[in-house]
Amino acid sequence: MTEIIRVLELYSGIGGMHCALQDSGIKYEVVAAIDVNTTANKIYRHNFKGTYLIENGIEKLTVTQIDRMKIDMILMSPPCQPFTRVGKKLDIDDLRTKSFLHLLDLLPQLTHCPSYILVENVKGFEESQTRDLLIKALQKCQFHLQEYMLTPLQFGIPNSRLRYYMIANRLPVNPNYSWSNTEQLCYSVPSVVQPNLRYKILCDTEKRCYHTDKGVNPDMISMLNSKKEETNSLSQNSDCENMSESKLDECTGCSKNKCEEEDWMFVSHNDGEGESSKTNEDQVLAKRLKTKHSCDTEEEKHSNEDDLKPLCCMCDNENRLMDESQLLRQDDETEVYHGKCLQLQHFLEKQSAEYFKKYKLPDKDLKRFIVMDVVFPCIRKTICFTKRYGHYMEGAGSIIQMSTEAEEYMLTPLQFGIPNSRLRYGHYMEGAGSIIQMSTEAEDVTRACQLKMEAVEKKNNKNWGEKEIDIVRKLQLRYFSPREIANLLCFPETFDFPEDVSTIQKNRVLGNSLNVHVVSVLIRLLTMK
């Protein structure tokens, strides 16, 4: 019988780590969660009513308190402000690192030291003095550890969110595992966890699933069933020596240039606490895949190329939009991870046009058009969303263009067998997230691109009149809803907010959270024996 892992969740926020535990499929019990943010704690308590939530600072924890908990695992995402590129990078001199440094002092003193530790933070943490102190503390406690730099784009999720992760294990580590005591950062996860990367297989199947005369490719269902059986077999066999060589490719000591994208496998989602709460998600997925898209034409129904048709009418001009829309992007990242990502539309809400009116950009924000990152539902990448999304524009996240027609064909993550997905954004616009464009007219996009090029060249957007604003207005730009942000962060559909939490508050706490799916994969890797 598999033992239950007792977990201490530090800097628990709205419960991203807790959701990742659920998604990982391991057997666990969250002994306690600790955070000082009152809004985040309200949301956490709303979603995890049975969990003991401590609303004190972590710097008040004592060795005796932690030993009494008899924890096996610590999951934590310490404050990122001391290390972020837009901050002052005060590192250990920042008061917000005080609680984390206190915890590092406690670890070597514990009688009952945990066996597993997972840390998440922003890019920049890997170069900090705080990180060096973390490594020293873990080595003193005889942990095996591995550091990663990962983005959801590598996992098939259309959101750029490059983050530092570290997993540490005090138990004897299988020598085949690539993360054992490596001193260099890895930029991809080892293939031993590929069966858990469910978004990747959906990237390969999304186009051929929806456009057959029966509404679903029968071979797809057979493939899902066979992959489920293969996944179950791999999950039950924890002895890596019985696995094939291809599933044990190592990434030890890899550099960014050496780590190559690997082929991905499918695994179904387990949204319960361990194996005992598994649901028959394959049947649910198969049922959803049978839903026919009303954007199919008669020609599409009678062609062997049906599987390659676009998913909705927004994509009819996809090639043209992809070329022109690059002028509407503010994506300065050189890494290209999004070739195998799902289209953004699968993470958007299926709601009426009336529902989305509250997220539409007001005219006063349209003058900031030249610094917006504008995306379409058929695009496979959005920039990182932060808590500033909403009144800060440049670099704060993407804005989406979406037609009212296309809303009829919107798909939720659950229709893809996905519990949801993750993203960062908030009440700022610059550097906070993407904005959705709600028009399908390619001519509108062309005029907007021309306007932006002229404005950038002449630097005259501050002098725009009604004519220029009307060109941007026709794009029908809107913000992502909090539910869509949660979807892109892979939060499960069951995750929601108390009624008295405002949209600004929701976006702030989501902007401070993490990608549930990425962390769940690392938890699986961390606990493999």
C-alpha positions as CSV (number, residue, x, y, z in Angstrom):
1,M,0.0,0.0,0.0
2,T,1.4,3.4,-1.0
3,E,2.0,5.6,2.0
4,I,0.3,9.0,2.2
5,I,2.8,11.9,1.9
6,R,2.3,14.6,4.6
7,V,2.7,18.0,3.0
8,L,3.5,21.5,4.4
9,E,2.4,24.2,2.0
10,L,4.4,27.4,2.6
11,Y,3.5,30.8,0.9
12,S,0.3,28.9,0.0
13,G,-1.4,31.9,-1.8
14,I,-4.7,30.8,-3.5
15,G,-3.6,27.1,-3.5
16,G,-1.7,26.6,-6.7
17,M,0.6,24.0,-5.0
18,H,-2.5,22.2,-3.5
19,C,-4.0,22.0,-6.9
20,A,-0.7,20.6,-8.3
21,L,-0.8,17.9,-5.7
22,Q,-4.3,17.0,-6.8
23,D,-3.2,16.9,-10.4
24,S,-0.1,14.9,-9.7
25,G,-2.0,11.8,-8.7
26,I,0.1,11.0,-5.6
27,K,-1.4,10.1,-2.3
28,Y,-1.0,13.1,0.1
29,E,-2.4,15.0,3.0
30,V,-1.8,18.8,3.4
31,V,-1.0,19.0,7.1
32,A,-1.0,22.8,7.0
33,A,-0.9,25.8,4.7
34,I,0.7,29.1,5.7
35,D,0.3,32.6,4.1
36,V,-0.2,36.2,5.3
37,N,-2.2,37.6,2.4
38,T,-5.8,38.0,3.6
39,T,-7.4,37.9,0.1
40,A,-5.4,34.8,-0.9
41,N,-6.3,33.1,2.3
42,K,-10.0,33.8,1.8
43,I,-9.8,32.2,-1.6
44,Y,-7.7,29.3,-0.3
45,R,-10.2,28.6,2.5
46,H,-13.1,28.8,0.0
47,N,-11.5,26.1,-2.2
48,F,-9.9,23.9,0.5
49,K,-12.3,24.0,3.4
50,G,-10.8,21.0,5.2
51,T,-7.2,22.2,5.2
52,Y,-5.6,23.8,8.3
53,L,-4.7,27.3,7.2
54,I,-2.3,29.3,9.4
55,E,-2.5,33.1,8.8
56,N,0.8,34.0,10.4
57,G,4.2,34.9,9.0
58,I,6.5,32.0,8.2
59,E,9.2,33.8,10.2
60,K,7.2,32.9,13.4
61,L,7.6,29.1,12.7
62,T,9.8,27.2,15.2
63,V,11.7,23.9,15.0
64,T,9.3,22.4,17.5
65,Q,6.2,23.3,15.5
66,I,7.5,21.8,12.3
67,D,8.8,18.6,14.0
68,R,5.3,18.1,15.5
69,M,3.8,18.1,12.1
70,K,5.9,15.2,11.0
71,I,5.9,16.4,7.4
72,D,7.3,14.5,4.4
73,M,7.2,17.3,1.9
74,I,7.5,21.1,1.7
75,L,6.1,23.0,-1.3
76,M,6.8,26.7,-1.5
77,S,6.9,29.7,-3.8
78,P,8.7,32.4,-1.8
79,P,8.1,36.1,-2.6
80,C,9.6,36.9,-6.0
81,Q,9.9,40.7,-5.7
82,P,13.5,40.6,-4.4
83,F,14.6,38.8,-7.6
84,T,12.4,40.0,-10.4
85,R,13.8,41.9,-13.4
86,V,11.4,44.8,-12.8
87,G,12.3,45.2,-9.2
88,K,15.3,46.5,-7.3
89,K,16.8,43.0,-6.9
90,L,17.7,43.6,-3.3
91,D,18.0,39.9,-2.8
92,I,18.9,39.0,0.8
93,D,18.7,42.7,1.8
94,D,15.0,42.8,0.9
95,L,12.8,42.4,3.9
96,R,10.5,40.0,1.9
97,T,13.3,37.4,2.0
98,K,13.4,37.3,5.8
99,S,10.8,34.5,6.2
100,F,12.6,32.3,3.6
101,L,16.0,32.8,5.2
102,H,14.4,32.0,8.6
103,L,13.2,28.7,7.1
104,L,16.6,27.9,5.8
105,D,18.0,28.3,9.3
106,L,15.4,25.9,10.7
107,L,15.9,23.1,8.2
108,P,19.3,21.7,9.5
109,Q,17.9,21.8,13.1
110,L,14.8,19.6,12.4
111,T,14.7,16.2,14.0
112,H,12.1,15.1,11.5
113,C,13.5,16.7,8.3
114,P,11.2,16.3,5.2
115,S,12.2,13.9,2.4
116,Y,11.0,16.1,-0.4
117,I,11.2,19.9,-1.2
118,L,10.0,21.8,-4.2
119,V,10.7,25.5,-4.7
120,E,9.3,27.8,-7.4
121,N,10.4,31.4,-8.2
122,V,11.0,33.9,-11.0
123,K,13.8,33.9,-13.5
124,G,16.7,35.7,-11.7
125,F,16.4,33.7,-8.5
126,E,19.0,31.3,-9.9
127,E,21.6,34.1,-9.8
128,S,20.8,35.3,-6.3
129,Q,22.6,35.0,-3.0
130,T,19.3,33.6,-1.6
131,R,19.5,30.7,-4.0
132,D,23.1,30.0,-2.9
133,L,22.0,29.9,0.8
134,L,19.2,27.5,-0.2
135,I,21.6,25.1,-1.9
136,K,24.0,25.2,1.1
137,A,21.1,24.5,3.5
138,L,19.9,21.5,1.4
139,Q,23.4,20.1,1.0
140,K,23.9,20.3,4.7
141,C,20.8,18.2,5.2
142,Q,22.1,15.7,2.6
143,F,19.5,16.4,-0.1
144,H,19.9,15.3,-3.7
145,L,18.7,18.2,-5.9
146,Q,18.1,19.5,-9.4
147,E,17.3,23.0,-10.7
148,Y,15.2,23.7,-13.7
149,M,14.3,26.7,-15.8
150,L,10.9,25.9,-17.4
151,T,8.1,27.6,-19.2
152,P,4.5,26.3,-19.8
153,L,5.2,26.7,-23.5
154,Q,7.3,23.6,-23.3
155,F,4.3,21.7,-21.9
156,G,1.9,22.6,-24.7
157,I,0.3,25.5,-22.8
158,P,0.1,28.8,-24.8
159,N,1.6,31.1,-22.2
160,S,5.1,32.3,-21.7
161,R,6.0,32.1,-18.0
162,L,9.7,31.2,-17.6
163,R,10.3,30.2,-14.0
164,Y,12.9,28.7,-11.8
165,Y,12.1,25.4,-10.1
166,M,14.1,23.2,-7.7
167,I,13.3,19.7,-6.5
168,A,15.2,18.1,-3.7
169,N,15.0,14.5,-2.3
170,R,16.7,13.1,0.8
171,L,15.8,9.5,-0.1
172,P,18.1,7.3,-2.1
173,V,17.8,8.4,-5.8
174,N,17.7,6.0,-8.7
175,P,20.9,6.5,-10.7
176,N,18.9,6.6,-13.9
177,Y,17.2,9.8,-12.8
178,S,18.7,12.8,-14.5
179,W,18.1,15.3,-11.7
180,S,20.2,13.7,-9.1
181,N,22.7,16.2,-7.7
182,T,23.3,18.1,-10.9
183,E,25.0,21.5,-10.5
184,Q,23.8,22.9,-13.8
185,L,20.4,24.2,-14.7
186,C,18.2,21.9,-16.8
187,Y,15.9,23.5,-19.4
188,S,13.7,20.5,-20.0
189,V,12.3,17.7,-17.9
190,P,13.5,14.1,-18.4
191,S,11.5,11.8,-20.6
192,V,10.6,9.6,-17.6
193,V,7.7,12.0,-16.9
194,Q,6.6,12.4,-20.5
195,P,3.5,10.2,-19.8
196,N,2.3,13.1,-17.6
197,L,2.6,15.8,-20.2
198,R,-1.0,15.5,-21.4
199,Y,-1.2,18.9,-23.1
200,K,1.5,17.9,-25.6
201,I,-0.4,15.0,-27.1
202,L,-3.4,17.2,-27.4
203,C,-1.3,19.7,-29.5
204,D,-0.7,16.9,-32.0
205,T,-4.3,15.8,-32.1
206,E,-6.4,19.0,-31.8
207,K,-6.8,19.5,-35.5
208,R,-7.6,16.0,-36.5
209,C,-10.1,15.5,-33.7
210,Y,-12.7,17.9,-34.8
211,H,-13.2,17.9,-38.5
212,T,-14.5,14.5,-39.6
213,D,-18.0,13.7,-40.9
214,K,-18.8,12.1,-37.5
215,G,-17.5,14.9,-35.5
216,V,-14.6,13.0,-34.0
217,N,-11.8,10.8,-35.4
218,P,-12.5,7.2,-34.2
219,D,-8.7,6.5,-34.3
220,M,-8.3,9.3,-31.7
221,I,-10.4,7.5,-29.2
222,S,-8.5,4.2,-29.7
223,M,-5.3,6.1,-29.3
224,L,-6.5,7.7,-26.1
225,N,-7.5,4.4,-24.6
226,S,-4.2,2.8,-25.6
227,K,-2.2,5.7,-24.1
228,K,-4.3,5.5,-20.9
229,E,-3.4,1.8,-20.6
230,E,0.3,2.5,-21.3
231,T,0.3,5.4,-18.7
232,N,-1.3,3.2,-16.1
233,S,1.3,0.6,-16.7
234,L,4.1,3.1,-16.3
235,S,2.6,4.7,-13.2
236,Q,2.2,1.3,-11.5
237,N,5.8,0.3,-12.3
238,S,8.0,2.5,-10.2
239,D,11.2,0.5,-11.0
240,C,12.9,2.5,-13.8
241,E,15.0,-0.5,-14.7
242,N,11.9,-2.1,-16.3
243,M,11.4,0.9,-18.5
244,S,12.8,1.3,-22.0
245,E,15.9,3.2,-22.6
246,S,14.0,5.9,-24.5
247,K,12.0,6.8,-21.4
248,L,15.1,7.4,-19.4
249,D,16.9,9.9,-21.6
250,E,19.0,12.0,-19.2
251,C,19.3,15.7,-19.0
252,T,22.0,15.8,-16.4
253,G,24.3,18.7,-16.7
254,C,22.5,19.9,-19.9
255,S,22.9,23.4,-21.1
256,K,20.3,25.5,-22.8
257,N,21.8,24.7,-26.2
258,K,22.0,21.0,-25.7
259,C,18.5,20.4,-24.3
260,E,16.3,19.4,-27.3
261,E,12.6,19.2,-27.5
262,E,11.4,15.6,-26.9
263,D,8.5,13.6,-28.2
264,W,5.6,13.7,-25.8
265,M,3.1,11.1,-24.6
266,F,-0.4,11.4,-23.3
267,V,-1.6,10.9,-19.8
268,S,-5.1,11.5,-18.6
269,H,-5.9,13.9,-15.7
270,N,-6.4,12.6,-12.2
271,D,-8.2,15.3,-10.3
272,G,-8.5,13.5,-7.0
273,E,-6.3,13.0,-4.1
274,G,-4.3,10.0,-5.2
275,E,-5.4,6.9,-7.1
276,S,-8.5,6.3,-5.0
277,S,-10.2,9.3,-6.5
278,K,-9.6,8.7,-10.2
279,T,-12.4,9.4,-12.6
280,N,-13.1,8.0,-16.0
281,E,-11.9,11.1,-17.8
282,D,-11.3,9.2,-21.1
283,Q,-15.1,8.7,-21.5
284,V,-15.7,12.4,-20.7
285,L,-13.1,13.5,-23.2
286,A,-14.5,11.1,-25.9
287,K,-18.0,12.5,-25.3
288,R,-16.8,16.1,-25.6
289,L,-14.8,15.3,-28.8
290,K,-18.0,14.2,-30.5
291,T,-19.4,17.8,-30.4
292,K,-19.5,18.9,-34.1
293,H,-18.1,22.4,-34.9
294,S,-20.7,24.4,-36.8
295,C,-17.9,26.1,-38.7
296,D,-17.4,22.9,-40.7
297,T,-18.3,23.2,-44.4
298,E,-19.7,20.6,-46.7
299,E,-16.3,20.6,-48.5
300,E,-14.5,19.9,-45.2
301,K,-16.8,16.9,-44.5
302,H,-15.7,15.2,-47.7
303,S,-12.0,15.7,-47.7
304,N,-9.2,13.5,-46.4
305,E,-7.6,16.8,-45.3
306,D,-10.4,17.4,-42.9
307,D,-8.1,16.7,-40.0
308,L,-5.9,19.6,-40.8
309,K,-8.7,22.2,-41.0
310,P,-8.7,25.1,-38.6
311,L,-10.7,24.7,-35.4
312,C,-13.0,27.7,-35.8
313,C,-14.0,30.4,-38.2
314,M,-11.5,32.8,-36.6
315,C,-8.8,30.7,-38.2
316,D,-10.1,31.0,-41.8
317,N,-7.5,33.8,-42.3
318,E,-5.0,32.2,-40.0
319,N,-2.0,32.4,-42.3
320,R,-2.6,36.0,-43.1
321,L,-3.4,36.8,-39.5
322,M,-0.2,35.0,-38.3
323,D,1.9,37.2,-40.6
324,E,0.2,40.5,-39.9
325,S,-0.4,39.9,-36.3
326,Q,3.3,39.8,-35.6
327,L,3.1,43.6,-35.9
328,L,0.6,43.6,-33.0
329,R,2.8,41.5,-30.7
330,Q,5.1,42.7,-28.0
331,D,6.9,39.4,-27.6
332,D,10.6,40.0,-27.1
333,E,11.6,36.5,-26.2
334,T,14.0,34.8,-28.5
335,E,13.1,31.3,-27.4
336,V,10.6,29.6,-29.7
337,Y,8.8,27.0,-27.5
338,H,5.3,27.4,-29.0
339,G,5.4,25.2,-32.0
340,K,3.6,22.4,-30.2
341,C,1.3,24.5,-28.0
342,L,-2.5,24.3,-28.0
343,Q,-4.3,27.1,-29.6
344,L,-5.4,29.8,-27.2
345,Q,-9.1,29.3,-27.9
346,H,-9.1,26.1,-25.9
347,F,-8.5,28.1,-22.7
348,L,-11.2,30.8,-23.3
349,E,-14.6,30.9,-21.7
350,K,-17.7,29.9,-23.7
351,Q,-19.9,32.8,-22.8
352,S,-22.2,35.3,-24.5
353,A,-21.1,38.6,-26.0
354,E,-23.0,40.3,-23.2
355,Y,-20.8,38.5,-20.6
356,F,-17.6,39.8,-22.1
357,K,-18.6,43.4,-22.3
358,K,-17.3,44.1,-18.8
359,Y,-13.8,43.0,-20.0
360,K,-13.8,45.2,-23.1
361,L,-11.0,47.8,-23.2
362,P,-12.3,51.4,-22.7
363,D,-11.4,54.1,-25.2
364,K,-9.0,55.7,-22.7
365,D,-6.8,52.6,-22.9
366,L,-6.8,52.3,-26.7
367,K,-4.2,55.1,-27.1
368,R,-1.8,52.6,-25.5
369,F,-2.4,50.3,-28.5
370,I,1.2,50.5,-29.8
371,V,2.5,48.8,-26.6
372,M,-0.2,46.1,-26.4
373,D,0.5,42.5,-27.0
374,V,-2.6,41.6,-29.1
375,V,-3.4,38.0,-29.7
376,F,-6.0,35.9,-31.6
377,P,-7.8,32.7,-30.4
378,C,-5.9,30.7,-33.0
379,I,-2.5,32.0,-31.7
380,R,-0.4,29.5,-29.7
381,K,1.5,31.9,-27.4
382,T,0.7,34.7,-25.0
383,I,3.2,36.7,-23.0
384,C,3.5,36.4,-19.2
385,F,0.6,37.8,-17.2
386,T,1.4,39.7,-14.0
387,K,-0.6,41.2,-11.2
388,R,-0.2,44.6,-12.8
389,Y,-2.5,43.7,-15.7
390,G,-5.3,46.2,-16.3
391,H,-3.7,49.6,-15.9
392,Y,-0.1,49.0,-17.0
393,M,0.2,48.0,-20.6
394,E,3.7,47.4,-21.9
395,G,5.1,44.0,-21.0
396,A,2.2,43.3,-18.6
397,G,0.6,40.6,-20.8
398,S,-1.4,40.0,-23.9
399,I,-4.8,41.3,-25.1
400,I,-7.1,39.2,-27.2
401,Q,-9.1,39.8,-30.3
402,M,-12.1,37.6,-30.6
403,S,-15.3,37.8,-32.7
404,T,-18.8,37.3,-31.3
405,E,-19.2,34.7,-34.0
406,A,-16.2,32.8,-32.8
407,E,-17.7,32.6,-29.3
408,E,-20.1,30.0,-30.6
409,Y,-17.2,27.7,-31.3
410,M,-15.2,28.4,-28.1
411,L,-13.9,25.4,-26.3
412,T,-13.2,25.1,-22.6
413,P,-10.1,23.2,-21.4
414,L,-12.5,20.5,-20.0
415,Q,-13.6,19.7,-23.6
416,F,-10.0,18.7,-24.1
417,G,-9.8,16.6,-21.0
418,I,-7.8,19.4,-19.4
419,P,-8.6,20.5,-15.8
420,N,-7.6,24.0,-16.8
421,S,-4.5,26.2,-17.4
422,R,-2.4,29.0,-16.1
423,L,-1.5,32.6,-16.8
424,R,-0.4,35.8,-15.1
425,Y,-2.2,39.0,-15.2
426,G,-4.0,41.7,-13.3
427,H,-5.2,45.2,-13.1
428,Y,-2.2,46.7,-14.9
429,M,-1.7,46.6,-18.7
430,E,1.9,47.1,-19.4
431,G,3.8,43.9,-18.7
432,A,0.8,42.2,-17.1
433,G,-0.9,39.9,-19.7
434,S,-2.6,39.4,-23.0
435,I,-5.6,41.2,-24.3
436,I,-8.2,39.5,-26.5
437,Q,-9.2,40.9,-29.9
438,M,-12.9,40.4,-30.7
439,S,-13.1,41.1,-34.4
440,T,-12.7,38.6,-37.3
441,E,-12.3,41.1,-40.1
442,A,-8.8,40.7,-41.6
443,E,-9.1,44.2,-43.1
444,D,-9.5,45.6,-39.6
445,V,-6.3,43.9,-38.5
446,T,-4.5,45.2,-41.6
447,R,-5.6,48.8,-40.9
448,A,-4.6,48.5,-37.2
449,C,-1.2,47.1,-38.2
450,Q,-0.6,50.1,-40.5
451,L,-1.7,52.5,-37.8
452,K,0.7,51.0,-35.3
453,M,3.6,51.1,-37.8
454,E,2.9,54.8,-38.5
455,A,2.5,55.6,-34.8
456,V,5.8,53.9,-33.9
457,E,7.6,55.7,-36.7
458,K,6.1,59.1,-36.0
459,K,5.6,58.7,-32.2
460,N,2.3,60.4,-32.6
461,N,-0.1,58.1,-30.7
462,K,-0.6,60.8,-28.0
463,N,-2.2,63.0,-30.7
464,W,-4.6,60.4,-31.9
465,G,-8.1,61.6,-32.7
466,E,-11.4,59.8,-33.2
467,K,-10.3,58.5,-36.6
468,E,-7.4,56.6,-35.1
469,I,-9.2,55.4,-32.0
470,D,-12.0,54.1,-34.2
471,I,-9.5,51.9,-36.1
472,V,-8.4,50.3,-32.9
473,R,-12.0,50.2,-31.5
474,K,-13.0,48.0,-34.4
475,L,-10.6,45.3,-33.2
476,Q,-13.0,44.9,-30.2
477,L,-10.1,44.2,-27.8
478,R,-10.8,42.8,-24.3
479,Y,-9.0,41.6,-21.3
480,F,-8.9,37.9,-20.3
481,S,-11.5,37.1,-17.6
482,P,-10.2,35.7,-14.3
483,R,-11.5,32.3,-15.2
484,E,-9.5,32.3,-18.4
485,I,-6.4,33.3,-16.5
486,A,-7.0,30.4,-14.2
487,N,-7.5,28.1,-17.2
488,L,-4.2,29.1,-18.6
489,L,-2.6,28.5,-15.2
490,C,-4.1,25.0,-15.3
491,F,-6.3,25.5,-12.2
492,P,-9.1,22.9,-12.2
493,E,-12.6,23.8,-13.3
494,T,-13.8,23.3,-9.7
495,F,-11.6,26.1,-8.5
496,D,-13.5,29.3,-8.0
497,F,-13.6,32.6,-6.0
498,P,-15.8,33.9,-3.2
499,E,-18.5,36.2,-4.4
500,D,-17.1,39.2,-2.5
501,V,-13.7,39.1,-4.3
502,S,-13.4,41.7,-7.0
503,T,-11.9,41.2,-10.5
504,I,-8.9,43.3,-9.6
505,Q,-8.3,41.1,-6.5
506,K,-8.7,37.9,-8.5
507,N,-6.2,39.1,-11.1
508,R,-3.7,40.2,-8.5
509,V,-3.7,36.8,-6.7
510,L,-3.6,34.9,-10.0
511,G,-0.7,37.0,-11.1
512,N,1.2,35.9,-8.0
513,S,0.3,32.3,-8.5
514,L,2.0,29.5,-10.5
515,N,1.3,27.0,-13.3
516,V,-0.4,24.1,-11.7
517,H,0.5,21.6,-14.5
518,V,4.2,22.3,-14.5
519,V,4.4,21.9,-10.8
520,S,2.3,18.7,-10.8
521,V,4.8,17.1,-13.3
522,L,7.7,18.1,-11.1
523,I,5.9,16.6,-8.0
524,R,5.6,13.3,-9.9
525,L,9.3,13.4,-10.8
526,L,10.2,14.3,-7.3
527,T,8.4,11.3,-5.8
528,M,9.4,8.7,-8.3
529,K,11.4,5.8,-6.7
